Amino acid sequence: MQIIIIIITIALLASCLLPGGAATNAPFSIRQHGGNSWLTRPGGERFFSFGVCVVNQGAGSQQLNPTNPGYAAFQHYANSDRWAEATLHRLKSWRFTTIGGWSDYAALQQSGDANVAFIPVLAVGMSCGVPWRDMWDTNIIAQMHQIARDQILPLRHDPRVLGYYSDNEMGWWNAALFKLTLEQAPTSGQRQRLLQLLRETYHANWSELLRDFEPEGVGSFTELDQHGMLYLRPGSQGIRTYRRFLSLMAARYYALVREVIHTYDARGLVLGDRYQSFYYPEVARASSSAVDADSSNLNAAWNDGTFPRFYLDTLHALSGKAVFVSEFYMAAQQNRSGNENSRSDFPKVTTQAERALGFRTTMLALLRTPYVVGADWFQYYDEPTQGRGDGENYNFGLVDIQDQPYAPLTAAAQALDLEAIKRQPHPVRPDASCGVPPAPRDPLAHFTLRLALQDWDRGRGFVPPLSKFPVADLYVCWNADAVYLGIYAQDIVEALYYRNQLVPAVDRAQWNIIPGETHPPIHTRLGPGAPPVCDEPAARIVNLSGANMNTRNIAAVALPAKLFGKARFKSGDTIKLNSTFFTHCQSDRVDWQGHFTLRD
């Protein structure tokens, strides 16, 4: 604790010595106006934060690898000042307003341009192993303060600093957090809080705990105080204990990082930890009391730049806060940097024209979403030809590795009148309550990542959920022979829950459907470890799913007309549908039901 007090004292003294200190600058804010959330500059001007990540000078002369060429500003500019001036001029001409994470703020600060905003990624938790290490350890907390102090103090006097992302893509893996906490020393505050939760949940009764967990190397609570491991018992309710622990740890993390950040800059907005294109509902809910806005990277679900409705809607509903899209991206196979776009599963298209169209589709959707206040494109320049250090080799840039802009993409950005689009009345989004649209030629075809369901009319075919915090979208379409249902769900499955790291059938996701007025329920099992299972012989079902980093569960089912008591369907027919989706271990539930009319 003394270490923390010393660090805080130094920071407070530094704030008195720094010219233009944090307290003298009026802060950016987030306000409501005309049904929208808006960022507001210190002078009162409303704006949409349109940012770019990785605005830096790339490889230096000593780092440039001739066998793996990449962006290197020194090859094109006399010095860092010329690079910063030219780069900011470019970005502003393309309507970008904000410099996002991993950027060269030291060089960009030399520019006198006051109409650009800065949002650094501090990595204040992940650099110290948080939340995987003891978040009550005073040494770890002191390290978090040091990391925040080192990054914030050089920036906080700059009125262009909008706020801070605390971390990036931590994942919040629930099973890993539980396991790593049990592996901590008996003196760990984090481990002690987990044991307290277990005692309270199971009334200090080891037999009750065994209904939900399989122990390893331990036979009582007394022994567990010192050592031992617990694994999820298949078919049990233990996942609820995992999720309660996750909620407690998330609440601790958000309170801690807000305190740490505000120790060194009380004016900067706290913008969350940039979810990894998925989030646990418990984590998003826990963020509410500590962040000024939530942030998430947004990996487009389809190569046309679209994404499921539930993803941002539910994030906003859980936290009640405005949302930053902290990364979005699109790559093209045809590019000038030689990027193969092969080392991951990011969205990609064939041509730069298609790439620009996907970019525009995503941006228009975000600008028309009332609670979204900003979006950061990833990234300024293409990744190296053979890939960056981790192998990622994508055509993500506004410019190629030779500093030449991709004209279709930059023109698409330049054509966006951000504030005018955001001010427009919010269009009523269509859905299946206005009529079920026709099916594409083969609704179950192309069932691969980023192509499955892409040909469906997912706008008019969207089925509104009954659940308050849905983690899945349901789509419907039809032809004369069948009604087709498609589901796109967030289903987070970790192999570490289980002693053998295999997901048992009993814990796989469930999708139950009642077609028509009289047909009994149809039960399906989806998820990793086995093909999809359906107990209705007449139905055809396909599924894409996985575990760990693959958090998507995508499925489609063909329900023949006879299941609805008809020989064939025709326009004007009305059908009744009742559907429920349970994620892994029934962690989350989404319900849909209603009567729907088939339309041409």
C-alpha positions in Angstrom: 0.0 0.0 0.0 2.9 2.4 0.7 4.1 1.9 -2.9 0.7 3.0 -4.2 0.6 6.1 -1.9 4.1 7.1 -3.1 3.2 6.8 -6.8 -0.1 8.7 -6.3 1.8 11.5 -4.4 4.3 11.8 -7.2 1.5 12.0 -9.7 -0.3 14.8 -7.8 3.0 16.7 -7.5 3.6 16.3 -11.2 0.1 17.7 -12.0 1.1 20.9 -10.1 4.3 21.2 -12.1 3.0 20.4 -15.6 2.1 23.4 -17.7 -1.5 23.3 -18.9 -2.3 20.5 -16.4 -5.3 18.3 -16.7 -7.5 20.4 -14.4 -7.1 23.5 -16.6 -8.7 21.9 -19.7 -12.4 21.6 -20.1 -13.2 17.9 -20.8 -14.8 16.2 -23.7 -18.2 14.8 -22.8 -21.0 12.5 -24.0 -24.4 14.2 -24.2 -27.9 13.4 -25.5 -29.4 15.5 -28.3 -32.2 14.9 -30.7 -32.4 11.2 -29.7 -28.7 10.6 -30.3 -25.7 10.2 -28.1 -23.0 12.7 -29.2 -19.4 13.4 -28.3 -19.0 17.0 -27.4 -15.8 19.0 -27.7 -14.7 21.4 -24.9 -16.1 24.3 -26.9 -19.6 22.6 -27.1 -19.4 21.3 -30.7 -21.1 17.9 -31.2 -19.2 15.4 -33.4 -18.9 11.7 -34.3 -15.4 10.3 -33.5 -14.2 8.8 -36.8 -10.8 7.4 -35.9 -7.9 5.4 -37.2 -5.7 3.0 -35.3 -1.9 2.5 -35.7 -1.2 6.0 -37.0 2.6 5.7 -36.6 5.8 5.8 -38.6 6.1 2.0 -39.0 9.5 0.4 -39.2 12.6 2.4 -38.5 15.8 2.1 -40.5 17.1 -0.6 -38.2 13.9 -2.6 -38.1 13.0 -2.7 -41.8 13.2 -6.2 -43.1 14.0 -6.4 -46.9 12.5 -9.9 -47.1 9.3 -8.8 -45.4 8.7 -5.2 -46.6 6.4 -3.0 -44.5 5.4 0.6 -44.1 8.4 2.8 -43.2 7.8 6.6 -43.0 11.5 7.5 -43.1 11.5 6.3 -46.7 9.0 8.9 -47.7 9.4 11.9 -45.3 12.4 14.0 -44.3 11.6 13.7 -40.6 8.8 12.9 -38.1 7.4 16.5 -38.3 6.9 16.3 -42.0 5.3 12.8 -41.6 2.9 14.0 -38.9 1.9 17.1 -40.8 1.2 15.2 -44.0 -0.6 12.3 -42.3 -2.9 14.6 -40.3 -3.7 16.6 -43.4 -4.5 13.4 -45.3 -6.7 12.0 -42.5 -8.7 15.3 -42.1 -9.2 15.5 -45.8 -10.7 12.0 -45.6 -13.0 13.2 -42.8 -11.3 11.3 -40.0 -11.5 13.2 -36.6 -9.5 11.0 -34.2 -6.2 9.2 -33.7 -6.9 5.8 -32.2 -4.7 3.3 -30.4 -1.0 2.4 -31.0 -0.3 5.8 -32.6 2.7 8.0 -32.5 1.3 10.7 -30.3 4.7 12.2 -29.6 5.1 13.1 -33.2 1.5 14.0 -33.8 1.5 16.3 -30.8 3.9 18.6 -32.6 1.2 19.6 -35.0 -0.8 22.6 -33.9 -4.0 21.2 -35.3 -6.6 21.5 -32.5 -9.5 19.7 -34.3 -8.1 16.2 -34.0 -8.7 14.0 -30.9 -6.4 11.4 -29.3 -7.6 8.1 -27.7 -4.6 6.0 -26.5 -4.8 2.3 -25.5 -3.1 2.1 -22.1 -3.0 -1.7 -21.6 -3.0 -0.8 -17.9 -4.4 -4.1 -16.8 -3.2 -6.6 -19.3 0.4 -5.4 -19.0 0.3 -6.5 -15.4 -1.6 -9.8 -16.0 -4.9 -8.4 -14.8 -7.6 -9.9 -14.5 -5.7 -13.2 -14.4 -3.5 -12.2 -11.5 -4.6 -11.1 -8.1 -6.4 -7.7 -8.5 -6.0 -7.1 -4.7 -2.2 -7.5 -4.7 -0.7 -4.1 -3.9 2.3 -4.7 -6.0 0.2 -5.4 -9.1 -1.9 -2.3 -8.4 1.3 -0.3 -8.1 2.4 -1.6 -11.5 -0.9 -0.6 -13.0 -0.4 2.9 -11.6 3.1 3.1 -13.0 1.9 2.0 -16.5 -0.9 4.6 -16.4 1.4 7.3 -15.1 4.1 6.7 -17.8 1.6 7.0 -20.6 -0.9 9.6 -19.3 1.5 12.3 -17.9 3.1 13.1 -21.3 -0.4 13.5 -22.8 -2.9 14.8 -20.2 -2.0 18.5 -20.6 -2.9 18.2 -24.3 -6.5 19.3 -24.8 -6.9 16.9 -27.7 -6.9 13.9 -25.4 -10.5 12.7 -25.6 -10.1 9.7 -23.2 -8.5 6.4 -22.7 -9.1 2.7 -23.6 -8.0 0.9 -20.5 -7.0 -2.4 -22.3 -7.5 -4.3 -25.5 -9.2 -7.7 -26.3 -8.6 -9.4 -22.9 -11.4 -11.8 -23.7 -12.5 -12.2 -20.1 -12.3 -16.0 -20.5 -14.4 -17.3 -17.7 -13.0 -20.8 -17.3 -9.4 -19.5 -17.6 -10.1 -16.9 -14.9 -11.6 -19.4 -12.5 -8.7 -21.9 -13.1 -5.9 -19.3 -12.9 -7.4 -17.8 -9.7 -7.5 -21.3 -8.0 -3.8 -21.7 -9.0 -2.9 -18.5 -7.0 -1.3 -18.7 -3.6 -3.6 -19.1 -0.5 -2.8 -15.5 0.4 -4.2 -14.1 -2.8 -7.1 -11.8 -2.3 -8.7 -12.9 -5.6 -8.5 -16.6 -4.6 -9.9 -15.9 -1.2 -12.9 -14.1 -2.7 -13.5 -17.1 -5.0 -13.5 -19.4 -2.0 -15.8 -17.1 -0.2 -18.2 -17.2 -3.1 -18.1 -21.0 -3.3 -18.8 -21.3 0.5 -21.7 -19.0 0.2 -23.2 -20.6 -2.9 -22.9 -24.1 -1.5 -23.6 -23.3 2.1 -20.1 -24.5 3.1 -21.4 -28.0 2.2 -18.8 -29.9 0.1 -21.4 -32.4 -1.1 -23.5 -29.6 -2.6 -20.4 -28.3 -4.4 -19.8 -31.7 -5.9 -23.1 -31.6 -7.7 -21.6 -28.8 -9.9 -17.9 -29.5 -9.8 -15.4 -32.3 -10.2 -12.5 -31.8 -7.8 -8.9 -32.6 -8.5 -6.4 -33.1 -5.7 -8.8 -31.8 -3.0 -11.5 -33.3 -0.9 -13.0 -30.5 1.3 -13.3 -26.8 1.7 -10.5 -26.8 4.2 -8.2 -28.4 1.7 -9.3 -26.1 -1.0 -8.3 -23.2 1.1 -4.7 -24.3 0.5 -4.7 -26.0 -2.9 -6.6 -28.0 -5.5 -8.6 -27.5 -8.7 -12.3 -27.7 -9.6 -13.7 -28.5 -13.0 -17.3 -28.1 -14.3 -19.4 -31.2 -13.9 -21.2 -32.0 -17.2 -24.9 -31.4 -17.1 -24.7 -29.4 -13.9 -25.7 -25.8 -12.9 -22.1 -24.9 -12.1 -21.8 -22.5 -15.0 -23.9 -20.1 -12.9 -21.2 -20.0 -10.2 -18.6 -19.3 -12.9 -20.6 -16.4 -14.2 -21.2 -15.0 -10.7 -17.4 -15.1 -10.1 -16.9 -13.4 -13.5 -19.2 -10.6 -12.5 -17.4 -10.0 -9.2 -14.0 -9.9 -11.0 -15.3 -7.6 -13.7 -16.7 -5.2 -11.1 -13.3 -5.1 -9.4 -11.4 -4.5 -12.6 -13.6 -1.6 -13.8 -13.5 0.1 -10.4 -9.7 -0.3 -10.2 -8.9 1.0 -13.7 -11.2 4.0 -13.3 -9.4 4.9 -10.1 -6.0 4.4 -11.7 -6.7 6.4 -14.8 -8.4 9.2 -12.9 -5.4 9.5 -10.5 -3.4 10.9 -13.4 -6.1 12.5 -15.6 -9.5 13.2 -14.0 -10.8 14.8 -17.2 -10.2 12.1 -19.7 -13.2 9.8 -20.5 -12.8 6.2 -19.5 -13.8 4.2 -22.7 -13.7 0.6 -21.6 -11.4 -2.2 -22.6 -12.2 -2.9 -26.3 -14.0 -6.2 -26.3 -12.7 -8.8 -28.7 -15.8 -8.9 -31.0 -17.6 -10.8 -28.2 -18.4 -10.1 -24.6 -19.8 -11.9 -21.6 -23.1 -10.2 -20.5 -21.9 -10.1 -16.9 -18.8 -8.2 -17.9 -20.7 -5.6 -19.9 -23.1 -5.1 -17.1 -20.3 -4.7 -14.5 -18.7 -2.0 -16.6 -21.7 0.3 -16.2 -20.7 2.0 -13.0 -17.1 2.8 -14.0 -16.9 3.6 -17.7 -18.1 6.7 -19.6 -18.7 4.6 -22.7 -18.3 0.9 -23.6 -16.0 -0.1 -26.4 -15.8 -3.2 -28.6 -14.0 -4.2 -31.7 -16.5 -5.2 -34.4 -15.5 -8.1 -36.7 -18.1 -7.9 -39.4 -20.1 -11.2 -39.5 -20.4 -11.1 -43.3 -18.1 -10.0 -46.1 -20.6 -7.3 -47.1 -19.8 -5.4 -43.9 -23.0 -6.2 -42.0 -23.2 -7.6 -38.5 -26.0 -9.1 -36.3 -28.4 -6.6 -34.6 -28.1 -8.1 -31.2 -24.4 -7.4 -30.8 -24.3 -3.7 -30.2 -27.9 -3.4 -29.1 -27.4 -5.8 -26.2 -24.1 -4.3 -25.2 -25.8 -0.9 -24.9 -28.8 -2.3 -23.1 -26.5 -4.1 -20.5 -24.4 -1.1 -19.7 -26.7 1.7 -20.4 -23.8 3.6 -21.9 -22.8 5.0 -25.3 -20.7 2.7 -27.4 -17.4 3.2 -29.2 -16.6 0.7 -32.0 -12.9 0.5 -31.2 -11.9 -1.4 -34.4 -13.5 -2.4 -37.6 -11.8 -3.6 -40.8 -12.1 -5.1 -44.2 -9.4 -6.5 -46.5 -9.2 -7.2 -50.3 -7.3 -9.9 -52.0 -6.3 -7.4 -54.7 -3.9 -5.1 -52.9 -0.6 -3.4 -53.6 1.2 -4.6 -50.5 1.2 -8.3 -51.4 -1.0 -9.2 -48.4 -2.4 -12.7 -48.6 -5.1 -12.1 -45.9 -4.6 -15.7 -44.8 -3.5 -15.9 -41.2 -6.9 -15.4 -39.5 -10.6 -15.1 -40.3 -11.2 -11.4 -40.8 -13.7 -10.3 -43.4 -12.2 -10.1 -46.9 -13.4 -9.5 -50.4 -11.9 -9.6 -53.9 -11.5 -6.0 -55.0 -10.8 -2.7 -53.5 -14.2 -1.5 -54.8 -15.9 -4.2 -52.8 -13.8 -3.3 -49.8 -14.9 0.3 -50.0 -18.5 -0.8 -50.3 -18.2 -3.0 -47.2 -16.6 -0.1 -45.3 -19.4 2.2 -46.3 -22.1 -0.4 -45.3 -20.6 -0.7 -41.8 -20.1 3.0 -41.3 -23.7 3.9 -42.4 -25.1 1.3 -39.9 -23.0 2.7 -37.1 -23.9 6.3 -37.9 -27.6 5.4 -37.8 -27.3 3.7 -34.5 -28.3 6.4 -31.9 -26.0 5.3 -29.0 -22.8 4.8 -31.1 -20.5 7.8 -30.7 -17.4 6.7 -32.5 -15.7 4.1 -34.7 -12.0 3.5 -35.3 -10.8 2.0 -38.6 -8.0 -0.6 -38.2 -5.5 0.6 -39.4 -3.6 3.4 -41.2 -1.3 1.3 -43.3 -1.2 -2.3 -44.6 0.5 -5.0 -42.5 3.9 -6.2 -43.8 3.8 -8.4 -46.9 4.6 -11.6 -45.1 2.8 -10.6 -41.9 3.6 -8.7 -38.7 5.3 -10.4 -35.7 2.3 -12.7 -35.0 1.9 -13.6 -38.6 -1.2 -11.5 -39.3 -0.9 -10.4 -42.9 -3.9 -8.3 -43.9 -4.6 -5.5 -46.3 -6.1 -3.3 -43.6 -4.6 0.0 -44.6 -5.9 3.3 -45.8 -2.5 3.4 -47.5 -0.3 0.6 -48.7 3.2 -0.2 -47.5 4.6 2.4 -50.0 2.4 5.1 -48.4 0.0 5.3 -51.4 -3.7 5.6 -50.5 -6.3 3.1 -51.6 -8.5 5.6 -53.5 -11.8 3.7 -53.5 -11.6 3.4 -49.7 -10.5 6.9 -48.9 -13.1 8.3 -51.3 -15.8 6.3 -49.5 -14.6 7.8 -46.2 -14.4 11.3 -47.7 -18.0 11.0 -49.0 -19.5 10.5 -45.5 -21.0 13.6 -44.0 -20.8 12.2 -40.5 -22.8 14.7 -38.5 -25.5 15.1 -41.2 -26.0 11.3 -41.4 -26.1 10.9 -37.6 -28.6 13.8 -37.3 -31.1 12.2 -39.7 -34.2 10.7 -38.2 -33.6 7.1 -37.3 -35.2 4.8 -39.9 -37.5 2.1 -38.6 -35.7 -1.1 -39.1 -37.8 -3.7 -41.0 -38.5 -7.1 -39.5 -40.6 -10.2 -40.1 -43.6 -8.8 -38.4 -44.3 -6.9 -41.6 -44.1 -10.1 -43.7 -41.6 -13.0 -44.1 -39.4 -12.5 -47.2 -38.8 -15.2 -49.9 -35.8 -17.4 -49.5 -32.8 -17.3 -51.7 -32.3 -20.1 -54.3 -30.6 -22.4 -51.8 -30.9 -21.1 -48.3 -28.6 -23.8 -46.8 -25.8 -23.4 -49.4 -22.4 -21.8 -48.8 -22.5 -22.6 -45.1 -19.0 -21.3 -44.4 -17.8 -18.5 -42.2 -18.9 -15.0 -43.5 -21.0 -16.6 -46.3 -23.6 -18.6 -44.2 -26.9 -16.7 -44.3 -25.4 -13.8 -46.3 -27.8 -14.2 -49.2 -30.8 -14.1 -46.9 -32.9 -11.0 -46.5 -31.7 -10.5 -42.9 -33.4 -7.2 -42.6 -37.0 -8.0 -43.5 -36.5 -11.6 -42.2 -35.3 -10.5 -38.7 -37.5 -11.9 -35.9 -37.8 -9.5 -33.0 -36.7 -11.3 -29.7 -38.8 -11.3 -26.6 -35.7 -11.4 -24.4 -34.4 -8.2 -22.9 -30.7 -9.0 -23.5 -30.5 -11.3 -26.5 -27.2 -12.9 -27.5 -28.6 -14.1 -30.9 -30.5 -13.0 -34.0 -33.2 -15.2 -35.6 -34.0 -14.8 -39.3 -36.8 -16.4 -41.3 -37.6 -16.8 -45.0 -39.7 -19.2 -47.1 -40.4 -20.9 -50.4 -43.3 -23.1 -51.5 -41.7 -26.2 -49.9 -40.4 -25.0 -46.6 -39.9 -22.2 -44.0 -36.2 -21.6 -43.2 -34.9 -20.4 -39.9 -31.4 -19.1 -39.4 -29.7 -18.2 -36.2 -26.5 -16.2 -35.5 -25.5 -16.4 -31.9 -22.7 -15.5 -29.5 -21.9 -18.8 -27.8 -18.7 -18.7 -25.7 -17.4 -22.2 -25.1 -14.1 -22.9 -23.3 -12.5 -26.3 -23.2 -10.9 -25.4 -19.9 -14.2 -25.9 -18.1 -13.7 -29.6 -18.3 -11.1 -31.9 -16.9 -10.6 -33.7 -20.2 -11.1 -30.4 -22.2 -13.9 -32.0 -24.3 -17.3 -30.4 -24.5 -19.9 -33.0 -23.5 -23.1 -33.4 -25.6 -25.3 -32.5 -22.6 -23.7 -29.0 -22.4 -23.9 -28.1 -26.1 -26.2 -25.3 -27.2 -29.8 -26.1 -27.6 -32.2 -24.7 -30.2 -35.8 -25.6 -29.7 -38.5 -24.8 -32.3 -42.3 -25.3 -32.3 -43.6 -24.9 -35.9 -47.3 -24.2 -36.3 -50.2 -24.7 -33.9 -50.1 -28.4 -33.2 -46.6 -29.8 -33.9 -44.6 -30.9 -30.9 -41.3 -29.1 -30.1 -38.3 -29.9 -32.3 -35.1 -30.2 -30.3 -31.7 -29.6 -31.7 -28.2 -29.6 -30.3 -25.5 -27.4 -31.7 -21.9 -26.5 -30.9 -18.4 -27.9 -30.9 -17.5 -31.6 -30.6 -20.1 -33.2 -32.9 -22.4 -32.5 -35.9 -25.7 -30.8 -35.3 -28.5 -33.1 -33.9 -32.2 -32.7 -34.6 -35.0 -35.0 -33.4 -37.3 -34.2 -36.3 -36.5 -36.5 -39.3 -38.2 -34.2 -41.8 -36.0 -31.2 -40.9 -32.6 -30.4 -42.4 -30.1 -28.6 -40.3 -26.6 -27.2 -40.8 -24.3 -25.6 -38.2 -21.0 -23.7 -37.8 -19.6 -23.5 -34.3 -16.5 -23.9 -32.3 -14.8 -23.4 -28.9 -12.4 -21.0 -27.3 -11.7 -18.1 -29.9 -14.5 -19.3 -32.1 -17.4 -17.7 -30.3 -20.0 -17.8 -33.1 -22.8 -20.4 -33.4 -24.5 -20.2 -36.8 -27.2 -22.6 -37.8 -30.0 -22.9 -40.3 -32.9 -25.3 -40.5 -35.4 -26.2 -43.2 -38.9 -26.9 -41.9 -41.1 -28.6 -44.6 -44.6 -27.3 -45.1 -46.1 -30.5 -43.7 -44.7 -29.6 -40.2 -47.1 -26.6 -40.3 -50.0 -28.8 -41.5 -49.8 -27.6 -45.2 -48.9 -29.3 -48.5 -47.2 -26.2 -49.9 -46.8 -22.6 -48.9 -48.1 -19.6 -50.9 -47.9 -15.9 -50.4 -50.4 -14.7 -47.8 -50.2 -17.8 -45.7 -49.8 -17.2 -41.9 -47.5 -19.3 -39.8 -46.9 -19.5 -36.1 -43.4 -19.9 -34.7 -42.1 -20.4 -31.2 -38.3 -20.7 -30.8 -35.8 -20.7 -27.9 -32.0 -20.7 -28.0 -29.8 -21.7 -25.0 -26.1 -21.1 -25.2 -23.5 -23.5 -23.8 -24.6 -24.9 -20.5 -27.8 -22.8 -20.8 -25.8 -19.8 -19.7 -28.0 -17.4 -21.8 -31.5 -17.8 -23.2 -33.2 -16.0 -26.1 -36.9 -16.5 -26.9 -38.9 -15.6 -30.0 -42.6 -16.2 -30.9 -45.3 -14.9 -33.0 -47.6 -15.2 -36.1 -46.0 -14.2 -39.4 -47.4 -13.7 -42.9 -45.5 -15.0 -45.9 -44.9 -12.3 -48.5 -43.6 -12.1 -52.1 
